[in-house]
């Protein structure tokens, strides 16, 4: 045998070390603790243990110490940790079957990447006999002190049997093949709250391992600790609980190692540790990571949505105008913005309803969260629910991944429902529920989610008529129409037309890198036109004029007849004739005379069939606004 393991000493030095091991008076074993194998034994050890050397080399250390595996594990681990350790607690079995009382001194011996233990043994019985002989001799001499020394030696031996298990920081207990507890160390007592006297001799599974953490029964035939009796294998388990005496659970990880006696499994030793704090930290970490993933997904979706908004946005600037109609709208915005009330914005297409919604959002406490826009007229009927509430993967054909809906995306912010009258009747009930309760479910998911969303709706329809015709829910209408705001058409605020035109022209000049100006004649011409397409039409006209401009002069392309192209019943104008040009005062007088003529023909009736609004082919509310603006009195607003 070469004891110069891992050494670079000359061959003669290695031979001397081997000879020192071979001829040593003290019995010595060389053990591999990881493989549980006796690698070699010197002649003195063979004599002490009564085994042939070749047989000892084929014997496991745990077999030599049958029934003492916990103490053996603790001793060898102490040697590995401290490089040297001793114990009186291990009693190997002699070849005759007799238990030997020995004192072990272990030394760590590194060897080619593995750690071995050099174990020196002293026979305590022989030492005791020497003490007894000495005591008898002393007694014959009349001495008593030696007997006291012998008594202290025996007390030290008994105390050493408990020191190893008491020193271990992990909980350790043993069970026999019947599942009854054989020993419990103090660490296990502290962790579980049970004393050793309460557990030893009793089946431990029904006491500390009877139930899973969620309350489900844990039958002993499923227990990995008991499984060690059946398969003889080491079982390592993480993520289970032991139950304390006070009824609380402690999360543990444990190892159940079978104990063999002459090749037969006679029990197991269980080493466990409390991992509750580590598990709590892991759960907090997982929760934090999940929250980070959720927020990252939300930010990605918000970013994608906002990028889309940037692409489709046509007028990112604020509300422009100085007319009384615009000032009234701004006053309404200032009143309703600080509240959480739902707002209904009505008005013709192109009047800037979205700008009003954005102004309300920016003046509210929700301005730090996004304003999410939904064009209800552009969503396919079958996708409304998914668009509003989202869906999970596999909810329907084509749902390849989870998708967050607009309500969840607008959580904490504002949801702008443009063209709200286009929402299908069957979905209006679900929309009403979200507005009332703040709860919804994704398509294909049973989990209920809570949201805090302020809703602003917009429409160019008369929703009251839609309710009467059964195409819009009355309860949803009242829920949305808490604070109505009218977006006034451009023809009713002609004073703002030059301001808007100059604003659009300035933007186009920057884009085209040219110096373009709006002349006074251009402004008067734009103000005389009725703008059926409202602000959107004005923007398009200015953009076209800027593109067609030559030498810095605009070419504004408008229909020749104010209010739009001539109707089929209007008198034809000769091709070579030129229309008369009227001033703003003349236009106002002409409009006033036209409305008075209509009111006279209808006997002052404004609304309903046969009324002046029907004759003039304009909305009753628009006619009422013009009557008020032109100072026309004594109009009868009858509906029938």
VOGU-3710 file (C-alpha; in Angstrom, 3 decimals, decimal comma):
1> xxxxxxxxxx> 0,000/0,000/0,000  1,200/3,527/-0,857  0,277/6,007/1,849  2,047/8,823/0,010  -1,217/9,650/-1,735  -0,857/12,702/-3,946  2,784/13,071/-2,812  5,837/13,801/-4,931  8,219/12,239/-2,375  10,929/9,817/-3,584
11> xxxxxxxxxx> 9,971/6,117/-3,780  11,954/5,241/-0,660  9,942/7,809/1,382  6,688/6,301/0,156  7,888/2,856/1,159  8,761/4,134/4,644  5,266/5,610/5,037  3,714/2,343/3,927  5,888/0,478/6,416  4,848/2,886/9,178
21> xxxxxxxxxx> 1,170/2,067/8,423  1,907/-1,649/8,164  3,884/-2,077/11,381  2,106/0,498/13,539  1,147/-0,796/16,984  -2,170/1,158/16,946  -4,949/-0,426/14,853  -5,526/1,792/11,780  -8,111/1,832/8,940  -8,106/3,835/5,706
31> xxxxxxxxxx> -11,720/4,788/4,810  -13,390/6,474/1,849  -16,392/8,156/3,588  -18,115/9,133/0,323  -18,131/5,561/-0,983  -18,689/4,094/2,514  -15,752/1,755/1,847  -12,822/0,455/3,923  -9,845/0,790/1,579  -7,218/-0,870/3,801
41> xxxxxxxxxx> -6,463/-2,070/7,337  -3,130/-2,682/9,043  -2,407/-6,000/10,839  -3,124/-4,459/14,257  -6,631/-3,477/13,059  -7,221/-6,979/11,658  -6,234/-8,470/15,017  -8,456/-6,055/16,966  -11,490/-6,598/14,748  -10,939/-10,322/14,111
51> xxxxxxxxxx> -11,290/-10,032/10,321  -9,043/-11,092/7,500  -7,433/-8,116/5,732  -8,909/-9,018/2,339  -12,371/-9,324/3,887  -12,056/-5,926/5,563  -11,146/-4,367/2,198  -14,502/-5,639/0,849  -16,524/-4,419/3,827  -18,436/-1,156/4,056
61> xxxxxxxxxx> -17,772/1,082/7,029  -21,518/1,189/7,801  -21,633/-2,643/7,849  -18,837/-2,722/10,414  -20,914/-0,280/12,508  -24,375/-1,823/12,058  -27,179/0,290/13,511  -24,861/3,279/14,092  -25,087/5,076/10,753  -26,117/8,497/12,170
71> xxxxxxxxxx> -23,150/8,574/14,552  -20,827/7,345/11,798  -22,069/10,071/9,414  -21,624/12,776/12,040  -18,110/11,563/12,939  -16,818/11,328/9,362  -18,369/14,677/8,442  -16,656/16,242/11,475  -13,303/14,844/10,317  -13,900/16,233/6,804
81> xxxxxxxxxx> -14,851/19,642/8,194  -12,217/19,972/10,929  -9,381/17,810/9,466  -9,201/15,882/12,763  -11,804/14,581/15,206  -12,267/11,870/17,815  -15,155/9,960/19,360  -16,018/7,169/21,803  -19,563/6,768/20,435  -18,858/4,156/17,750
91> xxxxxxxxxx> -18,807/0,449/18,619  -17,726/-1,749/15,665  -18,705/-5,402/15,620  -16,001/-8,060/16,115  -15,943/-11,004/13,729  -17,392/-13,114/16,553  -20,400/-10,789/16,758  -19,279/-9,063/19,934  -19,455/-5,259/20,045  -16,153/-3,560/20,709
101> xxxxxxxxxx> -15,881/-0,364/22,710  -13,262/1,723/20,980  -11,998/5,279/20,863  -11,618/6,608/17,303  -9,219/9,343/16,212  -9,826/10,419/12,614  -7,485/12,453/10,394  -8,281/13,956/6,991  -6,081/12,571/4,202  -6,444/14,377/0,817
111> xxxxxxxxxx> -5,798/12,121/-2,162  -6,068/12,934/-5,876  -9,196/15,047/-5,708  -10,973/12,999/-3,034  -10,922/13,096/0,766  -10,029/9,962/2,761  -10,085/9,376/6,521  -7,186/7,701/8,375  -8,829/6,097/11,425  -6,797/5,090/14,489
121> xxxxxxxxxx> -8,556/2,872/17,077  -7,927/2,381/20,797  -9,533/-0,491/22,807  -11,409/1,124/25,700  -12,001/-2,244/27,386  -8,287/-2,902/27,403  -7,728/0,597/28,772  -10,365/-0,094/31,400  -8,670/-3,296/32,398  -5,450/-1,387/32,813
131> xxxxxxxxxx> -7,274/1,164/34,978  -8,839/-1,662/37,020  -5,518/-3,344/37,557  -3,993/-0,047/38,550  -6,925/0,659/40,843  -6,614/-2,732/42,488  -2,951/-2,117/43,062  -3,706/1,332/44,438  -6,475/-0,088/46,576  -4,117/-2,593/47,983
141> xxxxxxxxxx> -1,961/0,394/48,766  -4,966/2,022/50,397  -5,514/4,554/47,596  -9,027/5,782/46,654  -8,202/8,534/44,112  -7,656/6,053/41,295  -11,211/4,655/41,649  -12,522/8,171/41,236  -10,481/8,592/38,072  -11,944/5,332/36,677
151> xxxxxxxxxx> -15,478/6,508/37,439  -14,862/9,793/35,606  -13,594/7,877/32,554  -16,822/5,860/32,363  -18,917/9,007/32,722  -16,959/10,644/29,911  -17,606/7,639/27,670  -21,377/7,779/28,278  -21,464/11,539/27,754  -19,589/11,211/24,439
161> xxxxxxxxxx> -22,383/9,024/23,091  -24,671/12,076/23,134  -22,247/14,822/22,191  -22,152/13,995/18,483  -25,886/14,179/17,864  -26,225/17,203/20,124  -23,558/19,068/18,159  -25,301/18,632/14,803  -27,184/21,697/13,538  -29,527/19,626/11,360
171> xxxxxxxxxx> -32,456/17,719/12,756  -31,679/13,983/12,913  -33,918/11,107/13,938  -33,930/7,380/13,319  -36,721/4,929/12,633  -36,761/1,149/12,585  -38,271/-0,987/9,848  -41,687/-0,643/11,515  -41,532/3,132/11,273  -41,076/3,618/15,018
181> xxxxxxxxxx> -38,688/6,265/16,265  -35,410/5,043/17,749  -33,722/8,357/18,600  -34,212/12,139/18,135  -31,452/14,722/18,437  -31,931/18,102/20,172  -31,984/20,052/16,888  -34,989/17,993/15,745  -36,663/18,627/19,108  -36,208/22,384/18,697
191> xxxxxxxxxx> -37,510/22,437/15,117  -40,547/20,227/15,750  -41,463/21,129/19,322  -41,697/17,458/20,312  -39,395/16,036/22,980  -37,478/12,815/22,366  -39,500/11,107/25,139  -42,722/11,932/23,242  -41,453/10,448/19,959  -39,146/7,517/20,753
201> xxxxxxxxxx> -40,924/4,190/20,416  -43,849/5,670/18,450  -44,614/5,736/14,708  -43,389/9,189/13,711  -45,174/9,587/10,353  -48,686/10,088/11,850  -47,181/12,664/14,219  -45,052/14,937/12,014  -45,618/13,878/8,389  -49,294/13,006/8,110
211> xxxxxxxxxx> -50,580/15,786/5,838  -49,385/17,780/2,831  -49,119/21,559/3,112  -52,449/22,005/1,305  -54,229/19,731/3,790  -54,324/16,578/1,670  -53,740/13,319/3,527  -50,210/11,899/3,238  -50,443/8,080/3,481  -47,350/6,386/4,879
221> xxxxxxxxxx> -47,030/4,090/1,852  -46,296/7,235/-0,240  -43,726/8,518/2,233  -40,131/8,610/0,838  -38,829/7,915/4,351  -40,676/4,609/4,482  -39,754/3,945/0,843  -36,147/3,558/2,013  -37,234/0,356/3,774  -38,658/-1,079/0,551
231> xxxxxxxxxx> -36,051/-0,168/-2,060  -32,993/0,340/0,126  -32,158/3,581/-1,694  -31,319/7,030/-0,394  -34,212/9,467/-0,886  -33,603/13,225/-1,048  -36,730/15,368/-0,846  -37,335/19,106/-1,030  -40,611/20,993/-0,821  -42,462/19,066/1,903
241> xxxxxxxxxx> -43,578/20,037/5,386  -43,196/18,522/8,834  -45,855/19,454/11,371  -44,847/20,960/14,685  -46,439/20,087/17,972  -48,351/23,408/17,926  -49,981/22,455/14,616  -47,944/24,782/12,395  -46,035/23,597/9,356  -42,305/23,906/8,763
251> xxxxxxxxxx> -40,956/23,593/5,209  -38,092/21,076/5,129  -35,652/19,353/2,868  -34,508/15,945/4,096  -32,483/12,861/3,250  -33,681/9,398/4,227  -30,780/6,925/4,287  -31,471/3,207/4,844  -29,635/1,368/7,639  -28,536/-2,183/6,874
261> xxxxxxxxxx> -27,610/-5,002/9,220  -25,980/-7,987/7,505  -27,430/-6,859/4,183  -30,958/-6,407/5,567  -32,553/-2,964/5,837  -33,478/-2,529/9,484  -34,367/1,160/9,499  -33,441/4,596/8,264  -31,804/7,764/9,512  -33,395/11,048/8,491
271> xxxxxxxxxx> -31,404/14,271/8,362  -33,518/17,397/7,758  -33,233/21,164/7,870  -35,738/24,009/8,100  -35,937/25,817/4,730  -38,952/28,022/5,494  -37,020/31,281/5,193  -35,390/30,183/1,948  -38,760/29,125/0,527  -40,354/32,418/1,550
281> xxxxxxxxxx> -37,503/34,295/-0,120  -37,898/32,152/-3,259  -41,637/32,826/-3,372  -41,057/36,570/-3,007  -38,461/36,409/-5,750  -40,781/34,471/-8,062  -43,609/36,898/-7,332  -41,310/39,834/-8,049  -40,130/38,255/-11,297  -43,726/37,558/-12,321
291> xxxxxxxxxx> -44,628/41,182/-11,587  -41,622/42,341/-13,617  -42,743/40,114/-16,514  -46,289/41,469/-16,257  -45,121/45,071/-16,221  -42,671/44,454/-19,066  -45,437/42,887/-21,165  -47,735/45,788/-20,353  -45,088/48,354/-21,239  -44,334/46,546/-24,497
301> xxxxxxxxxx> -48,018/46,564/-25,404  -48,413/50,197/-24,403  -45,377/51,111/-26,458  -46,731/49,215/-29,478  -50,096/50,895/-29,047  -48,600/54,361/-28,698  -46,391/53,812/-31,736  -49,526/52,905/-33,666  -51,214/56,049/-32,370  -48,287/58,145/-33,534
311> xxxxxxxxxx> -48,627/56,687/-37,030  -52,374/57,297/-37,306  -52,563/60,585/-35,396  -53,498/63,456/-37,725  -53,631/66,355/-35,319  -51,547/65,912/-32,194  -51,807/69,573/-31,263  -54,393/70,983/-28,859  -57,726/72,682/-29,446  -57,338/75,858/-31,527
321> xxxxxxxxxx> -59,902/78,636/-31,637  -61,192/81,805/-29,990  -64,899/81,598/-30,793  -67,523/81,489/-28,098  -68,340/77,888/-29,017  -64,740/76,794/-28,407  -64,521/78,779/-25,176  -67,656/77,012/-23,941  -66,120/73,639/-24,792  -62,927/74,534/-22,931
331> xxxxxxxxxx> -64,963/75,549/-19,872  -66,713/72,181/-19,940  -63,356/70,396/-20,202  -62,060/72,295/-17,173  -65,168/71,354/-15,155  -65,278/67,617/-15,904  -61,556/66,761/-16,165  -60,812/66,520/-12,386  -63,696/64,074/-11,882  -64,029/60,400/-12,826
341> xxxxxxxxxx> -67,385/60,921/-14,559  -68,019/59,337/-17,933  -68,166/61,864/-20,783  -70,178/61,656/-23,997  -68,844/63,840/-26,840  -71,289/64,342/-29,695  -70,812/66,081/-33,002  -70,335/65,644/-36,699  -67,385/63,784/-38,146  -64,186/65,782/-38,368
351> xxxxxxxxxx> -65,061/68,290/-35,639  -62,225/67,192/-33,284  -64,006/64,951/-30,782  -60,763/63,099/-30,056  -58,979/66,378/-29,331  -61,609/67,142/-26,690  -61,105/63,659/-25,186  -57,345/64,194/-25,075  -57,813/67,617/-23,462  -59,984/66,044/-20,733
361> xxxxxxxxxx> -57,411/63,299/-20,136  -54,441/65,693/-20,002  -56,244/67,942/-17,496  -57,142/64,986/-15,231  -55,184/63,203/-12,497  -54,783/60,259/-14,900  -52,507/62,127/-17,299  -49,475/60,040/-16,256  -51,241/56,911/-17,541  -52,105/56,403/-21,228
371> xxxxxxxxxx> -55,193/57,500/-23,125  -56,162/54,344/-25,025  -58,209/54,928/-28,190  -60,598/52,374/-29,665  -62,227/53,068/-33,027  -65,373/50,987/-32,596  -66,296/51,430/-36,260  -63,080/49,722/-37,416  -63,321/46,513/-35,326  -64,803/43,374/-36,945
381> xxxxxxxxxx> -67,964/42,278/-35,179  -66,528/38,927/-34,036  -63,411/40,542/-32,517  -65,053/43,186/-30,325  -64,848/41,142/-27,114  -61,212/40,196/-27,676  -60,322/43,791/-28,521  -61,973/45,144/-25,375  -61,099/42,423/-22,846  -58,222/40,426/-24,384
391> xxxxxxxxxx> -57,932/36,655/-24,756  -55,754/33,749/-23,705  -53,842/31,447/-25,981  -56,109/28,917/-27,687  -59,332/30,786/-26,830  -60,309/30,651/-30,502  -58,805/29,835/-33,862  -55,853/32,111/-34,475  -55,263/32,957/-30,793  -51,575/31,967/-30,813
401> xxxxxxxxxx> -50,641/33,854/-27,626  -52,181/35,711/-24,707  -53,331/39,220/-25,568  -54,152/42,107/-23,244  -57,366/43,948/-24,076  -57,844/47,698/-24,262  -59,529/47,871/-20,844  -56,558/46,269/-19,097  -54,181/48,396/-21,133  -56,015/51,534/-19,958
411> xxxxxxxxxx> -55,988/50,478/-16,278  -55,377/53,618/-14,239  -55,851/55,786/-17,343  -58,567/56,749/-19,812  -60,323/54,712/-22,499  -61,657/56,688/-25,469  -64,444/54,843/-27,300  -64,738/56,571/-30,663  -67,937/55,874/-32,644  -69,430/54,121/-29,603
421> xxxxxxxxxx> -72,727/53,682/-31,442  -71,077/50,975/-33,575  -70,685/48,532/-30,661  -72,806/45,395/-31,288  -75,887/45,152/-29,109  -74,864/41,748/-27,683  -71,585/43,176/-26,357  -73,100/46,290/-24,824  -74,180/44,317/-21,731  -70,593/43,205/-21,038
431> xxxxxxxxxx> -69,383/46,753/-21,535  -72,010/47,983/-19,066  -70,814/45,417/-16,490  -67,219/46,661/-16,694  -68,376/50,261/-16,296  -70,529/49,397/-13,279  -68,381/46,824/-11,458  -64,875/47,381/-12,800  -64,481/43,638/-13,472  -64,034/41,589/-16,638
441> xxxxxxxxxx> -62,701/38,240/-17,899  -60,478/37,633/-20,885  -61,945/35,492/-23,641  -61,335/31,838/-22,744  -60,315/32,582/-19,140  -62,314/32,150/-15,920  -60,186/34,506/-13,819  -61,888/37,812/-13,014  -59,699/40,906/-13,304  -60,304/44,313/-11,753
451> xxxxxxxxxx> -59,594/47,579/-13,598  -59,865/51,279/-12,853  -60,708/53,003/-16,141  -62,276/56,373/-16,942  -64,387/56,133/-20,129  -64,907/58,920/-22,657  -67,244/58,057/-25,530  -67,785/59,866/-28,804  -70,400/59,523/-31,545  -71,810/61,334/-34,570
461> xxxxxxxxxx> -75,110/59,503/-34,184  -78,210/60,519/-32,282  -78,020/57,818/-29,599  -81,438/58,726/-28,228  -82,960/57,688/-31,545  -80,769/54,561/-31,530  -82,196/53,673/-28,104  -85,769/54,203/-29,351  -85,060/51,964/-32,349  -83,658/49,217/-30,089
471> xxxxxxxxxx> -80,130/49,422/-31,473  -78,497/50,818/-28,321  -79,101/49,867/-24,690  -80,789/52,616/-22,716  -78,932/51,746/-19,470  -75,591/51,915/-21,286  -76,567/55,256/-22,834  -77,318/56,744/-19,410  -74,077/55,286/-18,039  -72,010/56,926/-20,773
481> xxxxxxxxxx> -73,931/60,193/-21,008  -73,145/61,440/-17,490  -71,546/64,641/-18,794  -72,423/65,495/-22,413  -70,109/67,733/-24,449  -70,982/68,956/-27,943  -68,221/69,291/-30,524  -69,468/72,253/-32,565  -69,205/72,022/-36,400  -66,790/74,383/-38,111
491> xxxxxxxxxx> -69,522/76,372/-39,893  -70,829/77,477/-36,480  -67,473/78,927/-35,461  -66,343/80,712/-38,614  -64,134/83,080/-36,634  -61,816/80,118/-35,945  -61,390/79,142/-39,625  -58,492/81,574/-40,372  -56,703/80,490/-37,157  -57,031/76,819/-38,026
501> xxxxxxxxxx> -56,035/77,377/-41,639  -52,906/79,299/-40,620  -52,019/76,578/-38,116  -52,241/73,845/-40,755  -50,387/76,012/-43,269  -47,503/76,617/-40,821  -47,135/72,881/-40,285  -47,160/72,168/-44,021  -44,629/74,946/-44,653  -42,214/73,264/-42,239
511> xxxxxxxxxx> -42,738/69,907/-43,903  -42,243/71,352/-47,416  -39,501/73,738/-46,299  -41,165/76,704/-47,984  -42,492/80,115/-46,946  -46,290/80,035/-47,401  -48,736/82,629/-46,106  -52,479/82,906/-45,960  -53,731/86,095/-47,639  -56,711/88,084/-46,412
521> xxxxxxxxxx> -58,623/87,073/-49,554  -57,846/83,403/-48,897  -59,097/83,765/-45,317  -62,382/85,381/-46,452  -62,921/82,689/-49,058  -62,298/79,909/-46,522  -64,675/81,569/-44,032  -67,531/81,683/-46,565  -67,442/77,923/-47,143  -69,680/75,740/-44,923
531> xxxxxxxxxx> -67,158/72,895/-44,480  -69,393/69,813/-44,386  -66,245/67,782/-43,562  -65,401/70,220/-40,742  -61,825/70,593/-39,466  -60,640/67,429/-41,195  -61,766/68,809/-44,562  -60,099/72,159/-43,854  -56,824/70,407/-43,046  -56,972/68,421/-46,277
541> xxxxxxxxxx> -57,725/71,562/-48,339  -54,769/73,438/-46,817  -52,446/70,476/-47,347  -53,515/70,234/-51,007  -53,136/74,014/-51,482  -49,611/73,903/-50,041  -48,634/71,123/-52,437  -50,064/73,030/-55,433  -48,605/76,390/-54,377  -46,443/78,209/-56,918
551> xxxxxxxxxx> -44,089/81,070/-56,160  -45,309/81,163/-52,553  -48,949/81,674/-53,571  -51,569/79,187/-52,430  -54,033/77,556/-54,780  -57,087/76,867/-52,644  -59,496/74,458/-54,309  -63,085/74,901/-53,022  -66,540/74,353/-54,555  -67,883/77,543/-56,125
561> xxxxxxxxxx> -71,197/77,496/-54,283  -71,071/78,094/-50,485  -72,298/75,069/-48,549  -71,241/72,569/-51,175  -72,071/71,703/-54,778  -75,477/72,887/-56,147  -78,432/70,604/-55,625  -80,290/69,040/-58,528  -83,151/71,547/-58,149  -80,963/74,650/-58,184
571> xxxxxxxxxx> -80,886/76,880/-61,271  -78,041/76,154/-63,655  -75,254/78,674/-63,924  -73,864/79,458/-67,346  -70,406/78,163/-67,940  -69,029/81,605/-68,753  -70,794/83,392/-65,845  -68,920/84,191/-62,647  -70,555/83,980/-59,182  -71,061/87,155/-57,221
581> xxxxxxxxxx> -68,592/87,653/-54,376  -70,187/88,496/-51,005  -68,587/89,893/-47,897  -68,925/88,233/-44,523  -71,673/90,682/-43,537  -73,528/89,930/-46,747  -73,165/86,199/-46,156  -74,549/86,557/-42,624  -77,479/88,651/-43,885  -78,116/86,134/-46,671
591> xxxxxxxxxx> -78,123/83,219/-44,203  -80,432/85,110/-41,818  -82,886/85,883/-44,605  -82,820/82,261/-45,773  -83,604/80,930/-42,270  -86,383/83,511/-41,762  -87,932/82,458/-45,071  -87,870/78,822/-44,001  -89,386/79,604/-40,587  -92,129/81,666/-42,242
601> xxxxxxxxxx> -92,903/78,848/-44,669  -93,130/76,391/-41,743  -95,096/78,738/-39,470  -92,154/78,935/-37,048  -91,787/75,157/-36,663  -88,146/74,126/-36,247  -88,147/70,427/-35,301  -89,933/67,375/-36,622  -91,487/66,534/-39,995  -92,311/69,609/-42,077
611> xxxxxxxxxx> -90,079/71,808/-39,886  -87,549/74,394/-41,012  -84,630/72,035/-40,210  -86,007/69,449/-42,606  -86,572/72,086/-45,289  -83,025/73,444/-44,942  -81,601/69,899/-44,752  -79,635/70,523/-41,570  -79,746/69,033/-38,059  -82,345/70,631/-35,741
621> xxxxxxxxxx> -79,667/71,358/-33,128  -77,525/73,091/-35,747  -80,473/75,221/-36,866  -81,262/76,128/-33,267  -77,658/77,261/-32,758  -77,776/79,422/-35,918  -81,110/80,988/-34,889  -79,573/81,934/-31,559  -76,346/83,219/-33,156  -78,250/85,336/-35,728
631> xxxxxxxxxx> -80,590/86,817/-33,140  -83,766/85,435/-34,722  -86,647/85,524/-32,247  -90,170/84,109/-32,037  -89,225/80,716/-33,575  -91,615/77,985/-32,510  -89,683/74,815/-31,642  -92,608/72,440/-31,954  -91,979/68,803/-32,648  -95,265/68,081/-34,269
//
